[in-house]
Amino acid sequence: MNRLPVASGSFYPGNKEELQSALKVLMEDYPERQRALGVISPHAGYVYSGRVMGSVFSRIEVPDTVVLLAPNHTGRGVPFSVWPEGNWHTPLGDTSIDEELVSEILNRCELIEKDEIAHNKEHSAEVILPFLQYSNLQVKIAVIVIRSGNIEELRIVGKSIGDVLKKLRPDALVVASSDMTHYESKQSADKKDKSAIAEIVALREDGLYNVVRALDISMCGVSPVISMMVCSKERGAVKAELIKYETSGETTGDYKQVVGYAGLIIK
């Protein structure tokens, strides 16, 4: 079962050579790569968020297994949808699903269900995949799309994935896909996003959940980020670091309506 791309040629280049060239430019020449338990990466078009994405993935080792937790922009499918088997395709080639890991996650957490519908038109995991492929051609993935805002469910999912990874894939990386504030002034986005980022850096998932609600922050991937934070702490995370923050205004020159992008590493 192959999952074909829906964002190539729009969010990122649609042929192999152009995509490789774009990634080479976006990936910083960082001398020492570090092991990470989790990262947060944006998922907008590379022209807007690619510098933030590259700044994160150029600093970390991409292991042979990566779990991608992504938001659900389409409203389709079940609340916690895992792609069950086969391959994900991008212009760089096919990446296999870690089917053993998916099976263990399904056995461990009854909230997560096999479901393709949530994935078929969803770009938020796909846009990140070429960075993983570029860094490690052997990478295998498990992809879960989340549309639940229930913090207790998000905790259960994060802890369950963490338990499975500790036993089965201790070196795995968990990537949470999220953009930050959407379509507000740069001044407003900077202020709101700074408050959300402070809670992430402090590894306070409750604080993130509360500040997003209190300040009405349109952070589309807050649910995947919460599950990733819980998962990372279950695996022993003690530190989170902001690597880069930008807005779309840096590309468009329009600072009246921007989207914020943050890249963070948790270890």
C-alpha positions in Angstrom: 0.0 0.0 0.0 1.7 3.2 -1.2 0.8 6.7 0.0 1.3 9.1 -3.0 2.3 12.7 -2.4 -0.3 15.4 -2.4 2.0 18.4 -1.8 4.9 17.9 -4.2 5.1 20.5 -6.9 3.3 23.0 -4.6 4.7 23.0 -1.0 8.0 21.6 -2.2 9.7 20.8 -5.6 8.0 18.1 -7.6 11.1 16.4 -9.2 14.1 14.8 -7.6 16.8 17.0 -8.8 15.1 20.3 -7.8 14.1 18.9 -4.4 17.7 17.7 -3.7 19.0 21.2 -4.6 16.4 22.9 -2.4 17.3 20.7 0.5 21.0 21.2 0.1 20.4 25.0 0.4 18.0 24.7 3.3 20.1 22.3 5.3 22.7 24.3 7.2 26.4 23.1 7.3 26.3 22.3 11.0 29.5 20.5 12.2 28.1 18.3 14.9 24.7 16.6 14.8 23.1 15.7 18.1 20.8 12.9 19.2 17.2 14.1 19.9 14.2 12.5 21.4 11.8 14.9 19.8 11.6 17.9 17.5 9.0 20.4 16.4 9.0 21.3 12.7 6.7 23.5 10.7 5.0 22.2 7.6 4.4 25.1 5.3 5.8 25.5 1.8 9.6 25.4 1.8 9.8 29.0 0.5 8.1 30.1 3.8 9.2 27.6 6.5 12.0 25.7 4.8 14.8 27.7 6.6 13.3 26.8 10.0 12.9 23.1 9.0 16.4 23.0 7.7 17.8 24.6 10.8 16.3 21.8 12.9 17.1 18.8 10.8 20.7 19.9 10.1 21.4 19.8 13.8 20.2 16.3 14.6 20.9 12.8 13.8 18.0 11.3 11.9 17.8 7.7 13.2 16.5 4.7 11.3 13.1 5.1 12.8 11.0 8.3 13.0 7.5 8.7 14.4 5.7 11.6 12.7 2.8 13.2 14.7 0.8 15.5 12.5 -2.3 17.7 12.8 -5.5 17.0 10.8 -6.3 19.9 8.5 -9.1 18.1 6.6 -11.3 16.9 9.4 -11.4 13.5 7.9 -10.8 10.1 9.5 -10.6 9.0 13.1 -9.2 11.1 15.9 -5.9 9.2 16.1 -5.1 7.8 12.6 -2.0 5.7 11.9 -1.0 4.8 8.4 -0.9 1.0 8.6 1.6 -0.4 6.1 3.5 -0.1 2.9 5.5 3.0 1.7 5.3 6.7 1.5 6.5 8.2 -1.8 8.1 11.5 -2.5 10.3 12.6 -5.4 13.3 11.3 -3.5 11.8 7.8 -3.5 9.9 5.4 -1.2 10.2 5.3 2.6 8.9 2.2 4.3 6.4 2.2 7.2 7.9 0.5 10.2 5.1 -2.1 10.4 6.4 -3.8 13.5 6.4 -0.5 15.4 2.9 0.4 14.1 1.6 -3.0 15.2 3.1 -2.5 18.7 1.6 1.0 19.0 -1.8 -0.3 18.0 -1.6 -3.1 20.6 -0.5 -0.7 23.3 -3.0 2.2 22.7 -6.7 1.6 21.9 -7.2 5.2 21.0 -5.0 4.8 17.9 -6.6 3.2 14.9 -5.6 2.1 11.4 -6.9 4.6 9.0 -5.9 6.0 5.6 -8.6 8.6 5.1 -7.1 11.1 7.5 -3.8 10.9 5.6 -4.8 11.0 1.9 -5.2 14.7 1.6 -3.1 15.8 4.6 0.2 17.6 3.9 1.6 18.2 7.3 3.6 15.0 7.7 4.5 14.6 4.0 6.2 18.0 3.8 8.7 17.0 6.5 9.5 13.6 5.0 12.0 14.8 2.3 14.2 16.3 5.1 14.2 12.8 6.8 15.0 11.1 3.5 17.8 13.6 2.7 19.4 13.0 6.1 19.0 9.2 6.2 18.0 7.1 3.2 17.3 4.1 5.4 14.8 5.8 7.6 11.5 4.0 8.3 8.5 5.9 9.6 5.3 5.6 11.6 2.8 8.4 10.8 -0.1 9.4 13.1 -2.5 12.2 12.3 -4.3 13.7 15.3 -7.5 15.7 15.5 -8.3 15.3 19.1 -8.0 18.3 21.5 -8.6 16.2 24.6 -5.5 16.7 26.7 -6.0 13.4 28.6 -6.2 11.5 25.3 -3.1 13.3 24.1 -1.3 12.3 27.2 -2.3 8.7 26.9 -1.2 8.6 23.3 2.1 10.2 24.1 2.8 7.9 27.0 1.8 4.8 25.0 4.2 5.7 22.1 6.9 6.4 24.6 6.5 3.1 26.3 6.6 1.2 23.0 9.7 3.2 21.9 11.6 2.5 25.1 11.2 -1.2 24.5 11.3 -1.6 20.8 13.0 1.5 19.2 15.0 3.3 21.9 16.9 5.4 19.4 13.8 6.6 17.5 13.0 10.3 16.9 9.5 11.7 17.3 8.6 14.7 15.1 5.7 16.9 15.9 4.4 18.9 12.9 3.1 22.3 13.6 3.0 25.9 12.4 2.4 28.6 15.0 0.1 31.7 14.9 -1.8 32.1 11.6 -2.7 35.3 9.8 -2.2 37.9 12.4 0.2 40.8 12.5 3.9 40.0 13.1 3.7 41.9 16.4 0.8 39.8 17.6 2.3 36.5 16.3 5.6 37.2 17.9 4.0 37.9 21.3 1.6 34.9 21.2 4.2 32.5 19.9 6.8 33.6 22.4 4.3 32.6 25.2 3.7 29.1 23.6 7.4 28.5 23.0 8.2 29.4 26.6 5.9 26.5 27.8 7.5 24.1 25.3 11.0 25.0 26.4 10.0 24.5 30.0 8.5 21.0 29.0 5.1 22.0 30.4 2.5 20.4 28.2 -0.3 21.6 30.5 1.1 25.1 30.3 1.2 24.9 26.5 -2.4 23.6 26.3 -3.6 26.4 28.6 -1.8 29.3 27.0 -2.9 28.3 23.6 -6.5 28.4 24.8 -6.1 31.5 26.9 -4.5 33.6 24.2 -6.5 32.0 21.3 -3.2 30.9 19.5 -4.0 29.4 16.1 -1.2 26.8 16.5 -2.5 24.0 14.2 -0.3 21.3 15.7 -0.7 21.9 19.4 -2.1 18.4 19.8 0.8 16.6 18.2 3.2 18.8 20.1 1.6 17.9 23.4 1.7 14.1 22.6 5.3 14.5 21.5 6.3 16.3 24.7 4.7 13.7 26.9 6.3 10.9 24.9 9.7 12.6 25.1 9.5 13.1 28.9 8.4 9.4 29.2 11.7 8.6 27.5 13.7 10.8 29.8 13.8 14.2 28.2 15.2 17.0 30.4 15.8 19.9 28.0 14.1 21.7 25.1 15.7 24.3 22.9 14.4 26.8 20.4 16.5 26.6 17.3 14.8 29.2 15.0 11.7 31.3 14.8 10.5 33.1 11.7 7.3 34.3 10.1 6.1 34.3 6.6 6.7 38.0 6.6 10.4 37.4 6.2 9.6 35.9 2.7 6.7 38.0 1.6 7.5 41.4 3.1 3.9 41.5 4.4 4.0 41.9 8.2 0.3 42.6 8.6 -0.8 39.0 8.2 1.9 36.4 8.9 2.2 32.8 9.9 4.7 31.9 12.5 7.2 29.0 12.3 9.2 27.5 15.2 11.8 24.8 15.2 12.7 23.2 18.5 14.7 20.2 19.7 13.9 18.1 22.8 16.6 15.9 24.3 
